[in-house]
Amino acid sequence: MRALLQRVSSASVTVDGEVVGEIGAGLLVLVCAMQGDSEAESEWLAQKIVKLRIFSDENGRMNRSLADIGGSALVVSQFTLAAETKGNRPGFSTAAAPDEGKRLYEHFSGVVAAQNVPVANGIFGADMKVALVNDGPVTIWLDTAAK
C-alpha cells in the first residue's frame, strides 16, 4: 500500500457539495492499495502512520505522534498514487482492483480507528474535493514495498 501524509491544522472532503468528512489537527492520509496487497500491508501502514513522530514537541522538534497529540485522521482513497508515468499519460495498472482496493481502504481506516484515533473518511471511488491547511508544511510518502 502507498500513502501520502500531510500534517494538517484542518482538512475536509466534499462530495456533491456536501462535506462528508472533516478533521481538526492531525493527518490527511491519501491511501492507495496496490496489486498483491493484503491486510498485513494495510495493518503495517496504519500502525506506522499512527506512531510516526512528525508533530512538534514543546521544543518545536518533530518528536510526537498522531496518538501522542490526540489528533485525528482524514483517510481518503486515491488510486492515482499508483501512477506509472513513463510516458505523458499516467497508467494505473499496478493499483489494486476496485473491489479489493475498497476492502483494503476500509480495513486500513478500521485499523487506524482501533488505535484510538478519530477517523473521518472520503467516499471510495467518488469525485472528491479535498481542502486542507497543511501544517509546516509536512508531507511524507510511505510505501509498504519499501519497509
NULO-747323 format. One record per residue (C-alpha): residue in three letters; chain; x negated, y, z. Coordinates in nm, 2 decimals. Layout:
residues N
<res:ala&chain:A&px:X&py:Y&pz:Z>
...
***
This chain:
residues 147
<res:met&chain:A&px:0.00&py:0.00&pz:0.00>
<res:arg&chain:A&px:-0.10&py:0.36&pz:-0.05>
<res:ala&chain:A&px:-0.01&py:0.66&pz:0.15>
<res:leu&chain:A&px:-0.08&py:1.03&pz:0.12>
<res:leu&chain:A&px:-0.06&py:1.20&pz:0.46>
<res:gln&chain:A&px:0.00&py:1.57&pz:0.52>
<res:arg&chain:A&px:-0.02&py:1.71&pz:0.87>
<res:val&chain:A&px:0.27&py:1.95&pz:0.89>
<res:ser&chain:A&px:0.43&py:2.21&pz:1.11>
<res:ser&chain:A&px:0.76&py:2.11&pz:0.95>
<res:ala&chain:A&px:0.89&py:1.92&pz:0.65>
<res:ser&chain:A&px:1.22&py:1.82&pz:0.48>
<res:val&chain:A&px:1.35&py:1.62&pz:0.19>
<res:thr&chain:A&px:1.66&py:1.73&pz:0.00>
<res:val&chain:A&px:1.87&py:1.51&pz:-0.24>
<res:asp&chain:A&px:2.15&py:1.67&pz:-0.45>
<res:gly&chain:A&px:2.13&py:1.99&pz:-0.25>
<res:glu&chain:A&px:2.17&py:1.81&pz:0.09>
<res:val&chain:A&px:1.89&py:1.78&pz:0.35>
<res:val&chain:A&px:1.86&py:1.40&pz:0.41>
<res:gly&chain:A&px:1.55&py:1.41&pz:0.64>
<res:glu&chain:A&px:1.36&py:1.67&pz:0.83>
<res:ile&chain:A&px:1.10&py:1.69&pz:1.10>
<res:gly&chain:A&px:0.91&py:1.95&pz:1.30>
<res:ala&chain:A&px:0.54&py:1.89&pz:1.38>
<res:gly&chain:A&px:0.40&py:1.57&pz:1.26>
<res:leu&chain:A&px:0.32&py:1.39&pz:0.93>
<res:leu&chain:A&px:0.47&py:1.39&pz:0.59>
<res:val&chain:A&px:0.39&py:1.04&pz:0.46>
<res:leu&chain:A&px:0.42&py:0.98&pz:0.09>
<res:val&chain:A&px:0.41&py:0.60&pz:0.05>
<res:cys&chain:A&px:0.38&py:0.35&pz:-0.24>
<res:ala&chain:A&px:0.39&py:-0.03&pz:-0.23>
<res:met&chain:A&px:0.16&py:-0.19&pz:-0.48>
<res:gln&chain:A&px:0.19&py:-0.52&pz:-0.66>
<res:gly&chain:A&px:0.09&py:-0.80&pz:-0.43>
<res:asp&chain:A&px:0.15&py:-0.61&pz:-0.11>
<res:ser&chain:A&px:0.32&py:-0.78&pz:0.18>
<res:glu&chain:A&px:0.45&py:-0.70&pz:0.53>
<res:ala&chain:A&px:0.09&py:-0.73&pz:0.65>
<res:glu&chain:A&px:-0.03&py:-0.43&pz:0.44>
<res:ser&chain:A&px:0.28&py:-0.24&pz:0.55>
<res:glu&chain:A&px:0.22&py:-0.30&pz:0.92>
<res:trp&chain:A&px:-0.16&py:-0.23&pz:0.90>
<res:leu&chain:A&px:-0.09&py:0.10&pz:0.72>
<res:ala&chain:A&px:0.19&py:0.21&pz:0.96>
<res:gln&chain:A&px:-0.03&py:0.13&pz:1.27>
<res:lys&chain:A&px:-0.33&py:0.31&pz:1.12>
<res:ile&chain:A&px:-0.12&py:0.62&pz:1.05>
<res:val&chain:A&px:0.03&py:0.64&pz:1.39>
<res:lys&chain:A&px:-0.32&py:0.61&pz:1.56>
<res:leu&chain:A&px:-0.52&py:0.82&pz:1.32>
<res:arg&chain:A&px:-0.67&py:1.11&pz:1.52>
<res:ile&chain:A&px:-0.61&py:1.41&pz:1.29>
<res:phe&chain:A&px:-0.43&py:1.65&pz:1.53>
<res:ser&chain:A&px:-0.62&py:1.91&pz:1.73>
<res:asp&chain:A&px:-0.70&py:1.87&pz:2.10>
<res:glu&chain:A&px:-0.74&py:2.16&pz:2.34>
<res:asn&chain:A&px:-1.08&py:2.24&pz:2.19>
<res:gly&chain:A&px:-0.95&py:2.26&pz:1.84>
<res:arg&chain:A&px:-1.11&py:1.93&pz:1.73>
<res:met&chain:A&px:-0.93&py:1.65&pz:1.54>
<res:asn&chain:A&px:-0.90&py:1.42&pz:1.83>
<res:arg&chain:A&px:-0.53&py:1.34&pz:1.89>
<res:ser&chain:A&px:-0.30&py:1.10&pz:1.71>
<res:leu&chain:A&px:0.06&py:1.13&pz:1.60>
<res:ala&chain:A&px:0.15&py:0.92&pz:1.90>
<res:asp&chain:A&px:-0.06&py:1.14&pz:2.13>
<res:ile&chain:A&px:0.12&py:1.47&pz:2.03>
<res:gly&chain:A&px:0.47&py:1.32&pz:2.03>
<res:gly&chain:A&px:0.50&py:1.41&pz:1.66>
<res:ser&chain:A&px:0.75&py:1.28&pz:1.40>
<res:ala&chain:A&px:0.70&py:1.12&pz:1.06>
<res:leu&chain:A&px:0.89&py:1.21&pz:0.74>
<res:val&chain:A&px:0.85&py:0.90&pz:0.52>
<res:val&chain:A&px:0.91&py:0.95&pz:0.15>
<res:ser&chain:A&px:0.87&py:0.68&pz:-0.11>
<res:gln&chain:A&px:0.65&py:0.79&pz:-0.40>
<res:phe&chain:A&px:0.57&py:0.53&pz:-0.67>
<res:thr&chain:A&px:0.36&py:0.79&pz:-0.86>
<res:leu&chain:A&px:0.08&py:0.72&pz:-0.60>
<res:ala&chain:A&px:0.02&py:0.41&pz:-0.82>
<res:ala&chain:A&px:-0.05&py:0.62&pz:-1.13>
<res:glu&chain:A&px:-0.31&py:0.50&pz:-1.37>
<res:thr&chain:A&px:-0.45&py:0.80&pz:-1.55>
<res:lys&chain:A&px:-0.69&py:0.67&pz:-1.81>
<res:gly&chain:A&px:-0.50&py:0.85&pz:-2.09>
<res:asn&chain:A&px:-0.29&py:1.16&pz:-2.08>
<res:arg&chain:A&px:0.03&py:0.99&pz:-1.99>
<res:pro&chain:A&px:0.02&py:0.81&pz:-1.65>
<res:gly&chain:A&px:0.12&py:0.45&pz:-1.62>
<res:phe&chain:A&px:0.27&py:0.29&pz:-1.31>
<res:ser&chain:A&px:0.24&py:-0.09&pz:-1.38>
<res:thr&chain:A&px:0.05&py:-0.15&pz:-1.06>
<res:ala&chain:A&px:0.33&py:-0.03&pz:-0.84>
<res:ala&chain:A&px:0.55&py:-0.30&pz:-0.68>
<res:ala&chain:A&px:0.88&py:-0.38&pz:-0.85>
<res:pro&chain:A&px:1.16&py:-0.15&pz:-0.72>
<res:asp&chain:A&px:1.33&py:-0.41&pz:-0.50>
<res:glu&chain:A&px:1.00&py:-0.51&pz:-0.34>
<res:gly&chain:A&px:0.89&py:-0.15&pz:-0.31>
<res:lys&chain:A&px:1.21&py:-0.06&pz:-0.13>
<res:arg&chain:A&px:1.18&py:-0.36&pz:0.10>
<res:leu&chain:A&px:0.82&py:-0.27&pz:0.20>
<res:tyr&chain:A&px:0.90&py:0.10&pz:0.23>
<res:glu&chain:A&px:1.18&py:0.03&pz:0.47>
<res:his&chain:A&px:0.96&py:-0.22&pz:0.66>
<res:phe&chain:A&px:0.69&py:0.04&pz:0.68>
<res:ser&chain:A&px:0.93&py:0.30&pz:0.83>
<res:gly&chain:A&px:1.06&py:0.05&pz:1.08>
<res:val&chain:A&px:0.70&py:-0.03&pz:1.20>
<res:val&chain:A&px:0.63&py:0.34&pz:1.25>
<res:ala&chain:A&px:0.96&py:0.38&pz:1.44>
<res:ala&chain:A&px:0.88&py:0.08&pz:1.65>
<res:gln&chain:A&px:0.57&py:0.26&pz:1.78>
<res:asn&chain:A&px:0.79&py:0.53&pz:1.94>
<res:val&chain:A&px:0.75&py:0.78&pz:1.66>
<res:pro&chain:A&px:1.07&py:0.95&pz:1.54>
<res:val&chain:A&px:1.11&py:0.88&pz:1.17>
<res:ala&chain:A&px:1.31&py:1.06&pz:0.91>
<res:asn&chain:A&px:1.33&py:0.93&pz:0.55>
<res:gly&chain:A&px:1.39&py:1.03&pz:0.20>
<res:ile&chain:A&px:1.62&py:0.81&pz:-0.02>
<res:phe&chain:A&px:1.43&py:0.54&pz:-0.21>
<res:gly&chain:A&px:1.45&py:0.60&pz:-0.59>
<res:ala&chain:A&px:1.63&py:0.93&pz:-0.56>
<res:asp&chain:A&px:1.53&py:1.26&pz:-0.72>
<res:met&chain:A&px:1.40&py:1.43&pz:-0.41>
<res:lys&chain:A&px:1.29&py:1.78&pz:-0.34>
<res:val&chain:A&px:1.02&py:1.78&pz:-0.06>
<res:ala&chain:A&px:0.94&py:2.10&pz:0.13>
<res:leu&chain:A&px:0.66&py:2.13&pz:0.38>
<res:val&chain:A&px:0.44&py:2.36&pz:0.58>
<res:asn&chain:A&px:0.10&py:2.20&pz:0.56>
<res:asp&chain:A&px:-0.08&py:2.25&pz:0.89>
<res:gly&chain:A&px:-0.45&py:2.31&pz:0.84>
<res:pro&chain:A&px:-0.42&py:2.21&pz:0.56>
<res:val&chain:A&px:-0.49&py:1.85&pz:0.64>
<res:thr&chain:A&px:-0.43&py:1.59&pz:0.36>
<res:ile&chain:A&px:-0.56&py:1.24&pz:0.38>
<res:trp&chain:A&px:-0.54&py:0.95&pz:0.14>
<res:leu&chain:A&px:-0.51&py:0.59&pz:0.27>
<res:asp&chain:A&px:-0.51&py:0.26&pz:0.07>
<res:thr&chain:A&px:-0.49&py:-0.08&pz:0.22>
<res:ala&chain:A&px:-0.71&py:-0.22&pz:-0.06>
<res:ala&chain:A&px:-1.00&py:-0.02&pz:0.10>
<res:lys&chain:A&px:-0.95&py:-0.14&pz:0.46>
***
